[in-house]
Amino acid sequence: MNKSCTVYRTMDYLSKKWTVMIMLELYKGNRWKRFSEIKRSMEEITPKMLSERLKVLEDEGIVERKVDNEEAPMRVCYRLTEMGLDLIPVIKSIKSWALKWKEKNTACASQDCIVCVL
């Protein structure tokens, strides 16, 4: 496959471990979330990895970052951009495909990703 291919280039950052899960975490509640809040919801990810993935998503325009340094300690918050929100139906389509062909997960099938607590 040619590295200039649109699918190749897009999957290059979307297919990295944790990227889609971070997007889904930001989608839940669809609001600004502090770094520590995202980390707490994703126990298995290291702070370094979370920071790296958020930086790539921010560079790609999928996530936006807000720094509030009026109070100590400084607060850094993230949320999906319009571009990021536009990817959520694609992720939901992958979920539907997996439920149909690969996964027998009744709990997941009965919930929308925005309210998922699994």
MDTraj code that builds the backbone (N, CA, C; nanometers):
import mdtraj as md
import numpy as np

residues = "MET ASN LYS SER CYS THR VAL TYR ARG THR MET ASP TYR LEU SER LYS LYS TRP THR VAL MET ILE MET LEU GLU LEU TYR LYS GLY ASN ARG TRP LYS ARG PHE SER GLU ILE LYS ARG SER MET GLU GLU ILE THR PRO LYS MET LEU SER GLU ARG LEU LYS VAL LEU GLU ASP GLU GLY ILE VAL GLU ARG LYS VAL ASP ASN GLU GLU ALA PRO MET ARG VAL CYS TYR ARG LEU THR GLU MET GLY LEU ASP LEU ILE PRO VAL ILE LYS SER ILE LYS SER TRP ALA LEU LYS TRP LYS GLU LYS ASN THR ALA CYS ALA SER GLN ASP CYS ILE VAL CYS VAL LEU".split()
xyz = np.array([
    [0.0850, -0.1184, 0.0000],
    [0.0000, 0.0000, 0.0000],
    [0.0888, 0.1238, 0.0000],
    [0.0500, 0.2221, -0.0741],
    [0.1222, 0.3476, -0.0835],
    [0.1028, 0.4287, 0.0449],
    [0.2124, 0.4772, 0.1036],
    [0.2043, 0.5519, 0.2294],
    [0.1344, 0.6865, 0.2152],
    [0.1116, 0.7309, 0.0932],
    [0.0381, 0.8555, 0.0746],
    [-0.1123, 0.8305, 0.0627],
    [-0.1525, 0.7035, 0.0662],
    [-0.2940, 0.6665, 0.0598],
    [-0.3692, 0.7272, 0.1797],
    [-0.4855, 0.7806, 0.1542],
    [-0.5666, 0.8430, 0.2585],
    [-0.5975, 0.7462, 0.3718],
    [-0.6349, 0.6236, 0.3388],
    [-0.6666, 0.5249, 0.4422],
    [-0.5411, 0.4928, 0.5233],
    [-0.4295, 0.4731, 0.4575],
    [-0.3037, 0.4437, 0.5260],
    [-0.2696, 0.5555, 0.6240],
    [-0.2741, 0.6784, 0.5762],
    [-0.2359, 0.7932, 0.6601],
    [-0.3305, 0.8113, 0.7786],
    [-0.4602, 0.7910, 0.7562],
    [-0.5572, 0.8060, 0.8647],
    [-0.5412, 0.6945, 0.9674],
    [-0.5272, 0.5727, 0.9197],
    [-0.5124, 0.4598, 1.0114],
    [-0.3799, 0.4642, 1.0861],
    [-0.2829, 0.5354, 1.0323],
    [-0.1538, 0.5473, 1.0980],
    [-0.1690, 0.6044, 1.2391],
    [-0.2548, 0.7022, 1.2581],
    [-0.2727, 0.7558, 1.3934],
    [-0.3938, 0.6962, 1.4648],
    [-0.4982, 0.6598, 1.3912],
    [-0.6170, 0.6039, 1.4574],
    [-0.5954, 0.4618, 1.5094],
    [-0.5079, 0.3862, 1.4471],
    [-0.4913, 0.2461, 1.4848],
    [-0.3949, 0.2255, 1.6011],
    [-0.3320, 0.3301, 1.6478],
    [-0.2396, 0.3154, 1.7596],
    [-0.3176, 0.2795, 1.8863],
    [-0.2562, 0.1950, 1.9682],
    [-0.3206, 0.1488, 2.0909],
    [-0.3686, 0.2672, 2.1731],
    [-0.4885, 0.2591, 2.2235],
    [-0.5566, 0.3531, 2.3113],
    [-0.6246, 0.4692, 2.2396],
    [-0.5906, 0.4988, 2.1158],
    [-0.6428, 0.6176, 2.0491],
    [-0.7954, 0.6191, 2.0440],
    [-0.8557, 0.5140, 1.9950],
    [-1.0019, 0.5105, 1.9832],
    [-1.0668, 0.5080, 2.1213],
    [-1.0041, 0.4402, 2.2167],
    [-1.0602, 0.4343, 2.3519],
    [-1.0575, 0.5728, 2.4183],
    [-0.9534, 0.6496, 2.3929],
    [-0.9468, 0.7875, 2.4442],
    [-1.0584, 0.8704, 2.3820],
    [-1.0780, 0.8537, 2.2521],
    [-1.1858, 0.9270, 2.1849],
    [-1.3213, 0.8917, 2.2450],
    [-1.3449, 0.7639, 2.2704],
    [-1.4731, 0.7225, 2.3298],
    [-1.4873, 0.7764, 2.4717],
    [-1.3784, 0.7817, 2.5464],
    [-1.3831, 0.8374, 2.6819],
    [-1.4190, 0.9857, 2.6766],
    [-1.3631, 1.0576, 2.5816],
    [-1.3965, 1.2000, 2.5666],
    [-1.5391, 1.2181, 2.5167],
    [-1.5879, 1.1236, 2.4394],
    [-1.7245, 1.1290, 2.3883],
    [-1.8273, 1.1102, 2.4995],
    [-1.7941, 1.0264, 2.5977],
    [-1.8864, 1.0051, 2.7101],
    [-1.9086, 1.1379, 2.7815],
    [-2.0307, 1.1821, 2.7847],
    [-2.0627, 1.3095, 2.8482],
    [-2.0424, 1.4286, 2.7566],
    [-1.9620, 1.4119, 2.6513],
    [-1.9380, 1.5161, 2.5518],
    [-1.9126, 1.6525, 2.6164],
    [-1.8082, 1.6588, 2.6999],
    [-1.7741, 1.7823, 2.7717],
    [-1.6233, 1.7875, 2.7917],
    [-1.5747, 1.9005, 2.8419],
    [-1.4328, 1.9114, 2.8750],
    [-1.4018, 1.8135, 2.9877],
    [-1.2907, 1.7409, 2.9749],
    [-1.2469, 1.6483, 3.0797],
    [-1.1015, 1.6747, 3.1134],
    [-1.0732, 1.6754, 3.2419],
    [-0.9361, 1.6948, 3.2874],
    [-0.8537, 1.5704, 3.2572],
    [-0.7247, 1.5912, 3.2408],
    [-0.6327, 1.4811, 3.2153],
    [-0.6498, 1.3727, 3.3220],
    [-0.6551, 1.4140, 3.4482],
    [-0.6664, 1.3173, 3.5585],
    [-0.7978, 1.2394, 3.5526],
    [-0.9026, 1.3020, 3.5061],
    [-1.0317, 1.2343, 3.4925],
    [-1.0261, 1.1267, 3.3827],
    [-0.9621, 1.1594, 3.2722],
    [-0.9459, 1.0624, 3.1636],
    [-0.8601, 0.9460, 3.2139],
    [-0.7507, 0.9777, 3.2806],
    [-0.6597, 0.8748, 3.3318],
    [-0.7318, 0.7835, 3.4310],
    [-0.8105, 0.8401, 3.5188],
    [-0.8843, 0.7615, 3.6195],
    [-0.9819, 0.6640, 3.5521],
    [-1.0423, 0.7055, 3.4427],
    [-1.1375, 0.6194, 3.3705],
    [-1.0691, 0.5110, 3.2888],
    [-0.9414, 0.5295, 3.2625],
    [-0.8663, 0.4348, 3.1802],
    [-0.7466, 0.3849, 3.2625],
    [-0.7744, 0.3017, 3.3592],
    [-0.6743, 0.2589, 3.4572],
    [-0.5489, 0.1972, 3.3961],
    [-0.5636, 0.1254, 3.2859],
    [-0.4502, 0.0506, 3.2307],
    [-0.3491, 0.1371, 3.1550],
    [-0.3887, 0.2550, 3.1118],
    [-0.2991, 0.3402, 3.0335],
    [-0.2054, 0.4170, 3.1269],
    [-0.0805, 0.4313, 3.0848],
    [0.0145, 0.5086, 3.1648],
    [-0.0060, 0.6579, 3.1365],
    [0.0293, 0.7431, 3.2312],
    [0.0179, 0.8875, 3.2064],
    [0.0981, 0.9318, 3.0834],
    [0.2158, 0.8731, 3.0646],
    [0.2988, 0.9089, 2.9490],
    [0.2288, 0.8737, 2.8182],
    [0.1718, 0.7536, 2.8109],
    [0.1029, 0.7096, 2.6896],
    [-0.0203, 0.7962, 2.6638],
    [-0.0964, 0.8258, 2.7689],
    [-0.2151, 0.9107, 2.7545],
    [-0.1747, 1.0478, 2.7013],
    [-0.0706, 1.1025, 2.7570],
    [-0.0218, 1.2336, 2.7127],
    [0.0211, 1.2305, 2.5659],
    [0.0931, 1.1247, 2.5270],
    [0.1382, 1.1115, 2.3878],
    [0.0203, 1.0994, 2.2918],
    [-0.0761, 1.0169, 2.3266],
    [-0.1917, 0.9973, 2.2380],
    [-0.2754, 1.1251, 2.2278],
    [-0.2951, 1.1932, 2.3387],
    [-0.3715, 1.3188, 2.3357],
    [-0.3006, 1.4222, 2.2483],
    [-0.1680, 1.4260, 2.2537],
    [-0.0907, 1.5202, 2.1726],
    [-0.1107, 1.4922, 2.0235],
    [-0.1046, 1.3646, 1.9852],
    [-0.1252, 1.3283, 1.8440],
    [-0.2671, 1.3650, 1.8010],
    [-0.3659, 1.3322, 1.8841],
    [-0.5049, 1.3647, 1.8509],
    [-0.5254, 1.5160, 1.8404],
    [-0.4574, 1.5895, 1.9255],
    [-0.4644, 1.7364, 1.9177],
    [-0.3980, 1.7857, 1.7886],
    [-0.2811, 1.7325, 1.7561],
    [-0.2107, 1.7710, 1.6324],
    [-0.2937, 1.7409, 1.5081],
    [-0.3714, 1.6331, 1.5133],
    [-0.4556, 1.5938, 1.3996],
    [-0.5871, 1.6712, 1.3952],
    [-0.6169, 1.7503, 1.4985],
    [-0.7393, 1.8296, 1.5004],
    [-0.8615, 1.7542, 1.5517],
    [-0.8394, 1.6375, 1.6111],
    [-0.9493, 1.5545, 1.6593],
    [-0.9869, 1.5903, 1.8028],
    [-0.8892, 1.6390, 1.8779],
    [-0.9091, 1.6774, 2.0180],
    [-0.8607, 1.8204, 2.0350],
    [-0.9296, 1.8956, 2.1196],
    [-0.8787, 2.0280, 2.1539],
    [-0.8421, 2.0313, 2.3013],
    [-0.7454, 2.1158, 2.3321],
    [-0.6880, 2.1251, 2.4660],
    [-0.7106, 2.2652, 2.5197],
    [-0.7437, 2.2727, 2.6481],
    [-0.7639, 2.4024, 2.7137],
    [-0.6826, 2.4017, 2.8427],
    [-0.6061, 2.5075, 2.8640],
    [-0.5251, 2.5195, 2.9854],
    [-0.5827, 2.6311, 3.0704],
    [-0.6118, 2.5987, 3.1954],
    [-0.6598, 2.6978, 3.2922],
    [-0.5515, 2.7114, 3.3982],
    [-0.4746, 2.8184, 3.3884],
    [-0.3664, 2.8368, 3.4850],
    [-0.3941, 2.9532, 3.5798],
    [-0.5226, 2.9903, 3.5918],
    [-0.5588, 3.0967, 3.6841],
    [-0.5510, 3.0502, 3.8286],
    [-0.5664, 2.9214, 3.8507],
    [-0.5576, 2.8643, 3.9844],
    [-0.4448, 2.7621, 3.9876],
    [-0.3897, 2.7426, 4.1048],
    [-0.2908, 2.6358, 4.1203],
    [-0.3623, 2.5152, 4.1794],
    [-0.3378, 2.3960, 4.1336],
    [-0.2499, 2.3627, 4.0219],
    [-0.3162, 2.3932, 3.8876],
    [-0.2334, 2.4063, 3.7864],
    [-0.2816, 2.4315, 3.6514],
    [-0.3700, 2.3149, 3.6081],
    [-0.4806, 2.3461, 3.5404],
    [-0.5726, 2.2435, 3.4924],
    [-0.5681, 2.2373, 3.3405],
    [-0.5497, 2.1165, 3.2896],
    [-0.5508, 2.0937, 3.1456],
    [-0.6713, 2.0066, 3.1152],
    [-0.7553, 2.0533, 3.0225],
    [-0.8769, 1.9807, 2.9871],
    [-0.8782, 1.9521, 2.8376],
    [-0.9519, 1.8473, 2.8022],
    [-0.9615, 1.8038, 2.6625],
    [-1.1059, 1.7745, 2.6272],
    [-1.1364, 1.7904, 2.4992],
    [-1.2645, 1.7465, 2.4452],
    [-1.2479, 1.7216, 2.2964],
    [-1.3451, 1.6475, 2.2408],
    [-1.3429, 1.6213, 2.0973],
    [-1.3803, 1.7481, 2.0211],
    [-1.3150, 1.7689, 1.9092],
    [-1.3524, 1.8787, 1.8199],
    [-1.4690, 1.8311, 1.7335],
    [-1.5169, 1.9186, 1.6474],
    [-1.6216, 1.8790, 1.5532],
    [-1.5716, 1.7636, 1.4658],
    [-1.4448, 1.7701, 1.4272],
    [-1.3858, 1.6629, 1.3473],
    [-1.3843, 1.5318, 1.4265],
    [-1.3495, 1.5395, 1.5529],
    [-1.3485, 1.4207, 1.6376],
    [-1.4874, 1.3628, 1.6561],
    [-1.5844, 1.4496, 1.6781],
    [-1.7233, 1.4038, 1.6935],
    [-1.7729, 1.3383, 1.5648],
    [-1.7235, 1.3850, 1.4517],
    [-1.7633, 1.3290, 1.3222],
    [-1.7094, 1.1859, 1.3026],
    [-1.6074, 1.1486, 1.3785],
    [-1.5529, 1.0121, 1.3710],
    [-1.6323, 0.9119, 1.4552],
    [-1.7105, 0.9595, 1.5503],
    [-1.7829, 0.8700, 1.6406],
    [-1.8774, 0.7753, 1.5648],
    [-1.9537, 0.8202, 1.4653],
    [-2.0368, 0.7251, 1.3913],
    [-1.9549, 0.6152, 1.3226],
    [-1.8333, 0.6469, 1.2817],
    [-1.7461, 0.5460, 1.2211],
    [-1.7106, 0.4404, 1.3256],
    [-1.6764, 0.4855, 1.4459],
    [-1.6439, 0.3924, 1.5547],
    [-1.7659, 0.3093, 1.5911],
    [-1.8837, 0.3716, 1.5926],
    [-2.0073, 0.2974, 1.6222],
    [-2.0370, 0.1948, 1.5129],
    [-2.0024, 0.2251, 1.3891],
    [-2.0196, 0.1281, 1.2808],
    [-1.9285, 0.0083, 1.3011],
    [-1.8064, 0.0330, 1.3458],
    [-1.7140, -0.0770, 1.3754],
    [-1.7704, -0.1614, 1.4894],
    [-1.8266, -0.0956, 1.5897],
    [-1.8898, -0.1681, 1.7009],
    [-2.0033, -0.2559, 1.6492],
    [-2.0891, -0.2017, 1.5639],
    [-2.2012, -0.2787, 1.5082],
    [-2.1514, -0.3989, 1.4287],
    [-2.0481, -0.3780, 1.3488],
    [-1.9911, -0.4875, 1.2714],
    [-1.9380, -0.5963, 1.3645],
    [-1.8642, -0.5538, 1.4686],
    [-1.8062, -0.6509, 1.5624],
    [-1.9149, -0.7277, 1.6365],
    [-2.0214, -0.6600, 1.6765],
    [-2.1314, -0.7286, 1.7454],
    [-2.2008, -0.8285, 1.6532],
    [-2.2081, -0.7954, 1.5257],
    [-2.2737, -0.8855, 1.4304],
    [-2.1864, -1.0067, 1.3974],
    [-2.0561, -0.9852, 1.3788],
    [-1.9709, -1.0896, 1.3242],
    [-1.8694, -1.1494, 1.4217],
    [-1.8296, -1.0763, 1.5229],
    [-1.7172, -1.1226, 1.6046],
    [-1.7463, -1.1337, 1.7545],
    [-1.8225, -1.0438, 1.8085],
    [-1.8398, -1.0360, 1.9529],
    [-1.9817, -1.0714, 1.9937],
    [-1.9939, -1.1498, 2.0970],
    [-2.1252, -1.1810, 2.1554],
    [-2.1323, -1.1093, 2.2903],
    [-2.1501, -0.9791, 2.2844],
    [-2.1470, -0.8956, 2.4044],
    [-2.2821, -0.8259, 2.4191],
    [-2.3748, -0.8910, 2.4850],
    [-2.5110, -0.8375, 2.4966],
    [-2.5145, -0.7052, 2.5714],
    [-2.4333, -0.6916, 2.6756],
    [-2.4321, -0.5662, 2.7521],
    [-2.3907, -0.4496, 2.6630],
    [-2.2895, -0.4705, 2.5828],
    [-2.2410, -0.3658, 2.4922],
    [-2.3443, -0.3361, 2.3836],
    [-2.4072, -0.4389, 2.3335],
    [-2.5048, -0.4216, 2.2259],
    [-2.6248, -0.3383, 2.2707],
    [-2.6537, -0.3407, 2.3990],
    [-2.7728, -0.2709, 2.4477],
    [-2.7432, -0.1274, 2.4917],
    [-2.6195, -0.0805, 2.4755],
    [-2.5852, 0.0546, 2.5215],
    [-2.5264, 0.1373, 2.4080],
    [-2.5498, 0.2661, 2.4184],
    [-2.4853, 0.3599, 2.3274],
    [-2.3487, 0.3956, 2.3875],
    [-2.2514, 0.4190, 2.3048],
    [-2.1153, 0.4473, 2.3531],
    [-2.1092, 0.5711, 2.4427],
    [-2.2000, 0.6647, 2.4257],
    [-2.1939, 0.7872, 2.5053],
    [-2.2282, 0.7621, 2.6522],
    [-2.3008, 0.6544, 2.6808],
    [-2.3369, 0.6242, 2.8196],
    [-2.2697, 0.4968, 2.8699],
    [-2.1863, 0.4392, 2.7895],
    [-2.1229, 0.3118, 2.8246],
    [-2.0380, 0.3267, 2.9495],
    [-2.0574, 0.2366, 3.0399],
    [-1.9768, 0.2360, 3.1626],
    [-1.8940, 0.1088, 3.1726],
    [-1.8930, 0.0315, 3.0666],
    [-1.8171, -0.0948, 3.0683],
    [-1.6713, -0.0694, 3.0426],
])
top = md.Topology()
chain = top.add_chain()
for i, resn in enumerate(residues, 1):
    res = top.add_residue(resn, chain, resSeq=i)
    for name in ("N", "CA", "C"):
        top.add_atom(name, md.element.get_by_symbol(name[0]), res)
traj = md.Trajectory(xyz[None], top)
